[in-house]
C-alpha cells in the first residue's frame, strides 16, 4: 500500500470518529441512551432519570437522537398527550460501547486515585 492510500485510510478513520462525536458528543447523549437501555420511558421519566438536565436541553437532545435514528418517539392521542421514547436497534447497539466506557472509567479512576 502506498503512502497516499495509507493517508487516505487514516483520514477516513478520523472522519468516522468525528461523525460519531457529532452524533453522540452531546453532554447528555450517553446518559439518555443509558437510561433507555432499560426500555421505554416517558418524557418525565427521562427528565427525572437524567439528573441535572433541563427540559429544553432534553427536548433538543431527544430530537437530535431521533433525527439520527438512535431512538423512536411514540406519541399517543391522550389527554394530556403521552409520549414514549425507546431505542432503535442502532441505539441498542451502543450498549457494549457504553458498558466499555463505564468500565474504562472505573478502571482508570481507581488507578488515578480520582475516585
N, CA, C and O atoms as a DFTB+ gen file, in Angstrom:
460 C
 N C O
     1  1       0.847      -1.167       0.000
     2  2       0.000       0.000       0.000
     3  2       0.897       1.236       0.000
     4  3       1.822       1.343       0.805
     5  1       0.612       2.170      -0.914
     6  2       1.459       3.357      -0.958
     7  2       1.043       4.383       0.098
     8  3       0.008       4.237       0.749
     9  1       1.847       5.396       0.253
    10  2       1.666       6.405       1.292
    11  2       0.338       7.148       1.142
    12  3      -0.302       7.474       2.141
    13  1      -0.078       7.416      -0.089
    14  2      -1.333       8.128      -0.317
    15  2      -2.522       7.304       0.163
    16  3      -3.439       7.845       0.781
    17  1      -2.516       6.012      -0.111
    18  2      -3.610       5.140       0.333
    19  2      -3.657       5.064       1.853
    20  3      -4.736       5.120       2.444
    21  1      -2.512       4.938       2.479
    22  2      -2.432       4.884       3.934
    23  2      -2.982       6.174       4.530
    24  3      -3.773       6.142       5.473
    25  1      -2.562       7.301       3.983
    26  2      -3.015       8.610       4.459
    27  2      -4.532       8.741       4.293
    28  3      -5.219       9.251       5.178
    29  1      -5.043       8.276       3.154
    30  2      -6.477       8.348       2.878
    31  2      -7.257       7.529       3.911
    32  3      -8.292       7.979       4.402
    33  1      -6.770       6.332       4.241
    34  2      -7.440       5.486       5.235
    35  2      -7.402       6.122       6.620
    36  3      -8.372       6.030       7.372
    37  1      -6.292       6.764       6.958
    38  2      -6.191       7.454       8.248
    39  2      -7.197       8.595       8.325
    40  3      -7.839       8.791       9.357
    41  1      -7.335       9.344       7.241
    42  2      -8.295      10.452       7.190
    43  2      -9.716       9.919       7.304
    44  3     -10.544      10.520       7.989
    45  1     -10.017       8.795       6.644
    46  2     -11.349       8.197       6.743
    47  2     -11.663       7.795       8.178
    48  3     -12.786       7.994       8.643
    49  1     -10.682       7.231       8.888
    50  2     -10.885       6.851      10.285
    51  2     -11.177       8.069      11.139
    52  3     -12.070       8.040      11.985
    53  1     -10.428       9.138      10.922
    54  2     -10.645      10.372      11.678
    55  2     -12.032      10.925      11.378
    56  3     -12.732      11.367      12.290
    57  1     -12.433      10.907      10.126
    58  2     -13.756      11.392       9.745
    59  2     -14.857      10.566      10.403
    60  3     -15.873      11.114      10.831
    61  1     -14.657       9.245      10.487
    62  2     -15.641       8.387      11.147
    63  2     -15.777       8.753      12.624
    64  3     -16.886       8.794      13.156
    65  1     -14.667       9.013      13.273
    66  2     -14.701       9.399      14.687
    67  2     -15.372      10.754      14.839
    68  3     -16.163      10.954      15.761
    69  1     -15.069      11.677      13.953
    70  2     -15.713      12.995      14.005
    71  2     -17.219      12.874      13.810
    72  3     -17.990      13.569      14.471
    73  1     -17.637      12.000      12.910
    74  2     -19.063      11.782      12.681
    75  2     -19.726      11.205      13.925
    76  3     -20.804      11.646      14.323
    77  1     -19.075      10.215      14.537
    78  2     -19.622       9.624      15.766
    79  2     -19.744      10.671      16.862
    80  3     -20.756      10.725      17.562
    81  1     -18.722      11.502      17.014
    82  2     -18.757      12.550      18.040
    83  2     -19.819      13.606      17.735
    84  3     -20.434      14.150      18.652
    85  1     -20.032      13.892      16.471
    86  2     -21.071      14.849      16.096
    87  2     -22.450      14.322      16.497
    88  3     -23.321      15.095      16.894
    89  1     -22.643      13.012      16.393
    90  2     -23.925      12.402      16.737
    91  2     -24.044      12.174      18.238
    92  3     -25.088      12.456      18.826
    93  1     -22.983      11.666      18.861
    94  2     -23.050      11.220      20.254
    95  2     -22.326      12.128      21.239
    96  3     -22.283      11.828      22.432
    97  1     -21.765      13.218      20.769
    98  2     -20.911      14.038      21.610
    99  2     -21.612      15.012      22.534
   100  3     -20.950      15.755      23.259
   101  1     -22.935      15.028      22.527
   102  2     -23.655      15.925      23.420
   103  2     -23.431      15.549      24.877
   104  3     -23.224      14.381      25.205
   105  1     -23.474      16.543      25.738
   106  2     -23.215      16.337      27.162
   107  2     -24.138      15.274      27.772
   108  3     -23.727      14.533      28.665
   109  1     -25.359      15.202      27.299
   110  2     -26.368      14.330      27.915
   111  2     -26.668      13.076      27.108
   112  3     -27.407      12.208      27.572
   113  1     -26.113      12.968      25.916
   114  2     -26.476      11.894      24.987
   115  2     -26.305      10.501      25.577
   116  3     -27.231       9.691      25.529
   117  1     -25.133      10.215      26.130
   118  2     -24.898       8.873      26.664
   119  2     -25.788       8.580      27.867
   120  3     -26.220       7.443      28.055
   121  1     -26.066       9.591      28.678
   122  2     -26.941       9.370      29.832
   123  2     -28.369       9.055      29.393
   124  3     -29.037       8.214      29.994
   125  1     -28.827       9.723      28.358
   126  2     -30.164       9.441      27.827
   127  2     -30.209       8.027      27.258
   128  3     -31.136       7.271      27.548
   129  1     -29.227       7.671      26.461
   130  2     -29.178       6.328      25.872
   131  2     -29.083       5.283      26.974
   132  3     -29.789       4.276      26.935
   133  1     -28.221       5.512      27.951
   134  2     -28.059       4.587      29.077
   135  2     -29.391       4.372      29.798
   136  3     -29.744       3.244      30.141
   137  1     -30.115       5.446      30.022
   138  2     -31.414       5.358      30.690
   139  2     -32.404       4.544      29.858
   140  3     -33.205       3.788      30.408
   141  1     -32.351       4.697      28.549
   142  2     -33.291       3.980      27.677
   143  2     -32.898       2.524      27.434
   144  3     -33.679       1.765      26.861
   145  1     -31.711       2.127      27.858
   146  2     -31.320       0.716      27.711
   147  2     -32.244      -0.192      28.529
   148  3     -32.385      -1.374      28.213
   149  1     -32.869       0.348      29.568
   150  2     -33.807      -0.431      30.388
   151  2     -35.170      -0.595      29.731
   152  3     -35.985      -1.389      30.201
   153  1     -35.435       0.137      28.655
   154  2     -36.721       0.036      27.976
   155  2     -37.364       1.399      27.798
   156  3     -36.761       2.437      28.075
   157  1     -38.608       1.369      27.327
   158  2     -39.343       2.605      27.041
   159  2     -39.460       3.482      28.272
   160  3     -39.590       3.006      29.400
   161  1     -39.408       4.784      28.013
   162  2     -39.579       5.763      29.087
   163  2     -40.424       6.914      28.564
   164  3     -40.323       7.307      27.402
   165  1     -41.251       7.439      29.441
   166  2     -41.986       8.658      29.112
   167  2     -41.060       9.844      29.327
   168  3     -40.011       9.726      29.960
   169  1     -41.463      10.984      28.793
   170  2     -40.624      12.176      28.858
   171  2     -40.252      12.523      30.300
   172  3     -39.079      12.739      30.606
   173  1     -41.243      12.574      31.175
   174  2     -40.974      12.950      32.572
   175  2     -40.073      11.934      33.269
   176  3     -39.260      12.308      34.113
   177  1     -40.209      10.656      32.925
   178  2     -39.320       9.635      33.489
   179  2     -37.871       9.906      33.084
   180  3     -36.954       9.805      33.899
   181  1     -37.685      10.249      31.820
   182  2     -36.344      10.580      31.340
   183  2     -35.809      11.820      32.048
   184  3     -34.654      11.859      32.471
   185  1     -36.652      12.817      32.167
   186  2     -36.233      14.064      32.803
   187  2     -35.795      13.832      34.250
   188  3     -34.819      14.425      34.710
   189  1     -36.521      12.966      34.964
   190  2     -36.145      12.645      36.348
   191  2     -34.894      11.775      36.404
   192  3     -34.095      11.908      37.332
   193  1     -34.713      10.897      35.437
   194  2     -33.591       9.957      35.442
   195  2     -32.258      10.610      35.087
   196  3     -31.214      10.212      35.603
   197  1     -32.289      11.597      34.220
   198  2     -31.064      12.255      33.775
   199  2     -30.858      13.481      34.671
   200  3     -31.297      14.585      34.352
   201  1     -30.196      13.263      35.769
   202  2     -30.005      14.293      36.781
   203  2     -29.250      15.492      36.231
   204  3     -28.174      15.346      35.651
   205  1     -29.820      16.682      36.418
   206  2     -29.155      17.915      36.029
   207  2     -29.580      18.478      34.689
   208  3     -29.266      19.629      34.384
   209  1     -30.283      17.704      33.883
   210  2     -30.689      18.200      32.566
   211  2     -31.951      19.048      32.722
   212  3     -32.817      18.740      33.541
   213  1     -32.048      20.121      31.928
   214  2     -33.282      20.903      31.959
   215  2     -34.181      20.474      30.803
   216  3     -33.739      19.793      29.878
   217  1     -35.441      20.881      30.869
   218  2     -36.437      20.442      29.896
   219  2     -36.039      20.805      28.468
   220  3     -36.133      19.974      27.565
   221  1     -35.598      22.034      28.265
   222  2     -35.241      22.483      26.922
   223  2     -34.105      21.646      26.330
   224  3     -34.145      21.282      25.155
   225  1     -33.105      21.347      27.141
   226  2     -31.961      20.567      26.665
   227  2     -32.377      19.122      26.388
   228  3     -31.917      18.528      25.413
   229  1     -33.228      18.557      27.220
   230  2     -33.698      17.194      26.989
   231  2     -34.446      17.109      25.663
   232  3     -34.229      16.183      24.882
   233  1     -35.326      18.073      25.409
   234  2     -36.064      18.100      24.141
   235  2     -35.091      18.161      22.967
   236  3     -35.248      17.435      21.985
   237  1     -34.090      19.028      23.071
   238  2     -33.098      19.190      21.995
   239  2     -32.333      17.890      21.752
   240  3     -32.177      17.464      20.607
   241  1     -31.857      17.259      22.828
   242  2     -31.098      16.003      22.698
   243  2     -31.975      14.887      22.129
   244  3     -31.524      14.114      21.283
   245  1     -33.223      14.799      22.587
   246  2     -34.125      13.760      22.090
   247  2     -34.398      13.939      20.600
   248  3     -34.424      12.963      19.851
   249  1     -34.602      15.177      20.170
   250  2     -34.837      15.441      18.746
   251  2     -33.621      15.037      17.913
   252  3     -33.760      14.447      16.842
   253  1     -32.446      15.357      18.410
   254  2     -31.218      15.001      17.693
   255  2     -31.071      13.480      17.593
   256  3     -30.750      12.952      16.528
   257  1     -31.306      12.789      18.693
   258  2     -31.197      11.327      18.684
   259  2     -32.248      10.697      17.773
   260  3     -31.993       9.676      17.134
   261  1     -33.419      11.305      17.718
   262  2     -34.464      10.805      16.822
   263  2     -34.066      11.038      15.358
   264  3     -34.266      10.161      14.518
   265  1     -33.509      12.200      15.053
   266  2     -33.067      12.501      13.685
   267  2     -31.994      11.518      13.221
   268  3     -31.940      11.165      12.043
   269  1     -31.148      11.079      14.139
   270  2     -30.079      10.143      13.802
   271  2     -30.523       8.681      13.931
   272  3     -29.712       7.760      13.828
   273  1     -31.814       8.493      14.156
   274  2     -32.427       7.162      14.227
   275  2     -31.828       6.291      15.340
   276  3     -31.673       5.079      15.186
   277  1     -31.496       6.940      16.463
   278  2     -30.994       6.223      17.627
   279  2     -32.133       5.916      18.586
   280  3     -32.077       4.948      19.345
   281  1     -33.162       6.747      18.544
   282  2     -34.341       6.465      19.352
   283  2     -35.598       6.732      18.554
   284  3     -35.577       7.384      17.511
   285  1     -36.703       6.203      19.081
   286  2     -38.020       6.364      18.469
   287  2     -38.890       7.143      19.440
   288  3     -38.922       6.852      20.636
   289  1     -39.587       8.125      18.920
   290  2     -40.553       8.898      19.696
   291  2     -41.930       8.426      19.285
   292  3     -42.289       8.464      18.108
   293  1     -42.703       7.977      20.269
   294  2     -44.039       7.471      20.003
   295  2     -45.041       8.328      20.767
   296  3     -45.036       8.355      21.998
   297  1     -45.905       9.034      20.024
   298  2     -46.902       9.914      20.637
   299  2     -48.270       9.232      20.620
   300  3     -48.659       8.610      19.631
   301  1     -48.988       9.362      21.733
   302  2     -50.316       8.777      21.862
   303  2     -51.335       9.892      22.028
   304  3     -51.096      10.861      22.748
   305  1     -52.479       9.748      21.355
   306  2     -53.531      10.761      21.403
   307  2     -54.349      10.609      22.684
   308  3     -55.472      10.105      22.660
   309  1     -53.781      11.044      23.782
   310  2     -54.458      11.019      25.070
   311  2     -54.504      12.447      25.609
   312  3     -53.842      13.341      25.083
   313  1     -55.282      12.645      26.649
   314  2     -55.331      13.952      27.297
   315  2     -54.851      13.782      28.718
   316  3     -55.517      13.090      29.488
   317  1     -53.738      14.369      29.115
   318  2     -52.770      15.085      28.275
   319  2     -52.028      14.115      27.358
   320  3     -52.037      12.905      27.584
   321  1     -51.390      14.656      26.326
   322  2     -50.680      13.782      25.378
   323  2     -49.595      12.952      26.086
   324  3     -48.901      13.441      26.978
   325  1     -49.473      11.716      25.673
   326  2     -48.453      10.822      26.215
   327  2     -47.410      10.576      25.132
   328  3     -47.743      10.291      23.982
   329  1     -46.142      10.693      25.520
   330  2     -45.043      10.450      24.579
   331  2     -44.084       9.473      25.235
   332  3     -43.696       9.653      26.389
   333  1     -43.701       8.430      24.491
   334  2     -42.732       7.453      24.976
   335  2     -41.539       7.416      24.037
   336  3     -41.664       7.594      22.825
   337  1     -40.382       7.179      24.633
   338  2     -39.143       7.081      23.876
   339  2     -38.536       5.709      24.101
   340  3     -38.556       5.181      25.213
   341  1     -37.995       5.137      23.031
   342  2     -37.302       3.851      23.130
   343  2     -36.168       3.842      22.112
   344  3     -36.163       4.614      21.153
   345  1     -35.221       2.963      22.340
   346  2     -34.072       2.871      21.446
   347  2     -34.399       2.043      20.210
   348  3     -35.150       1.070      20.278
   349  1     -33.832       2.439      19.095
   350  2     -33.897       1.627      17.887
   351  2     -32.801       0.559      18.007
   352  3     -32.042       0.557      18.977
   353  1     -32.719      -0.332      17.040
   354  2     -31.626      -1.315      17.040
   355  2     -30.282      -0.599      16.990
   356  3     -29.323      -1.017      17.639
   357  1     -30.220       0.468      16.226
   358  2     -28.998       1.272      16.128
   359  2     -28.619       1.818      17.510
   360  3     -27.442       1.830      17.872
   361  1     -29.597       2.262      18.266
   362  2     -29.354       2.761      19.614
   363  2     -28.951       1.653      20.570
   364  3     -28.058       1.833      21.398
   365  1     -29.611       0.505      20.455
   366  2     -29.293      -0.637      21.316
   367  2     -27.879      -1.152      21.071
   368  3     -27.244      -1.706      21.968
   369  1     -27.395      -0.963      19.845
   370  2     -26.022      -1.383      19.516
   371  2     -24.966      -0.619      20.315
   372  3     -23.809      -1.036      20.366
   373  1     -25.349       0.478      20.930
   374  2     -24.409       1.269      21.731
   375  2     -24.216       0.710      23.142
   376  3     -23.380       1.206      23.897
   377  1     -24.981      -0.316      23.499
   378  2     -24.909      -0.878      24.853
   379  2     -23.486      -1.318      25.208
   380  3     -22.985      -0.979      26.280
   381  1     -22.842      -2.060      24.331
   382  2     -21.482      -2.527      24.590
   383  2     -20.520      -1.352      24.715
   384  3     -19.649      -1.347      25.585
   385  1     -20.678      -0.366      23.854
   386  2     -19.823       0.821      23.903
   387  2     -19.974       1.538      25.235
   388  3     -18.982       1.943      25.840
   389  1     -21.199       1.695      25.691
   390  2     -21.453       2.379      26.960
   391  2     -20.889       1.569      28.123
   392  3     -20.300       2.131      29.047
   393  1     -21.069       0.255      28.079
   394  2     -20.505      -0.595      29.142
   395  2     -18.977      -0.512      29.155
   396  3     -18.364      -0.434      30.220
   397  1     -18.368      -0.529      27.972
   398  2     -16.904      -0.418      27.886
   399  2     -16.416       0.933      28.392
   400  3     -15.393       1.009      29.073
   401  1     -17.130       1.982      28.069
   402  2     -16.767       3.311      28.549
   403  2     -16.880       3.370      30.068
   404  3     -16.025       3.945      30.742
   405  1     -17.934       2.776      30.596
   406  2     -18.113       2.717      32.051
   407  2     -16.962       1.950      32.701
   408  3     -16.411       2.384      33.713
   409  1     -16.609       0.821      32.119
   410  2     -15.509       0.012      32.664
   411  2     -14.189       0.767      32.596
   412  3     -13.409       0.739      33.548
   413  1     -13.936       1.432      31.497
   414  2     -12.722       2.228      31.345
   415  2     -12.647       3.291      32.447
   416  3     -11.596       3.500      33.053
   417  1     -13.768       3.950      32.691
   418  2     -13.815       4.975      33.735
   419  2     -13.538       4.368      35.098
   420  3     -12.753       4.911      35.875
   421  1     -14.180       3.244      35.390
   422  2     -13.957       2.566      36.676
   423  2     -12.485       2.199      36.849
   424  3     -11.898       2.447      37.902
   425  1     -11.896       1.612      35.821
   426  2     -10.507       1.177      35.889
   427  2      -9.552       2.353      36.084
   428  3      -8.687       2.318      36.960
   429  1      -9.710       3.380      35.278
   430  2      -8.742       4.468      35.304
   431  2      -8.961       5.448      36.445
   432  3      -8.001       6.049      36.926
   433  1     -10.190       5.623      36.886
   434  2     -10.390       6.482      38.060
   435  2      -9.806       5.833      39.297
   436  3      -9.263       6.509      40.171
   437  1      -9.923       4.496      39.367
   438  2      -9.342       3.768      40.511
   439  2      -7.825       3.877      40.497
   440  3      -7.210       4.071      41.546
   441  1      -7.211       3.755      39.314
   442  2      -5.765       3.819      39.187
   443  2      -5.259       5.232      39.465
   444  3      -4.259       5.417      40.158
   445  1      -5.950       6.216      38.923
   446  2      -5.521       7.611      39.085
   447  2      -5.808       8.150      40.481
   448  3      -5.297       9.204      40.858
   449  1      -6.621       7.433      41.248
   450  2      -6.976       7.906      42.580
   451  2      -7.978       9.045      42.549
   452  3      -8.131       9.772      43.531
   453  1      -8.658       9.200      41.429
   454  2      -9.619      10.294      41.279
   455  2     -10.975       9.972      41.881
   456  3     -11.830      10.849      42.008
   457  1     -11.165       8.737      42.245
   458  2     -12.481       8.309      42.715
   459  2     -12.713       8.659      44.145
   460  3     -13.777       8.365      44.688
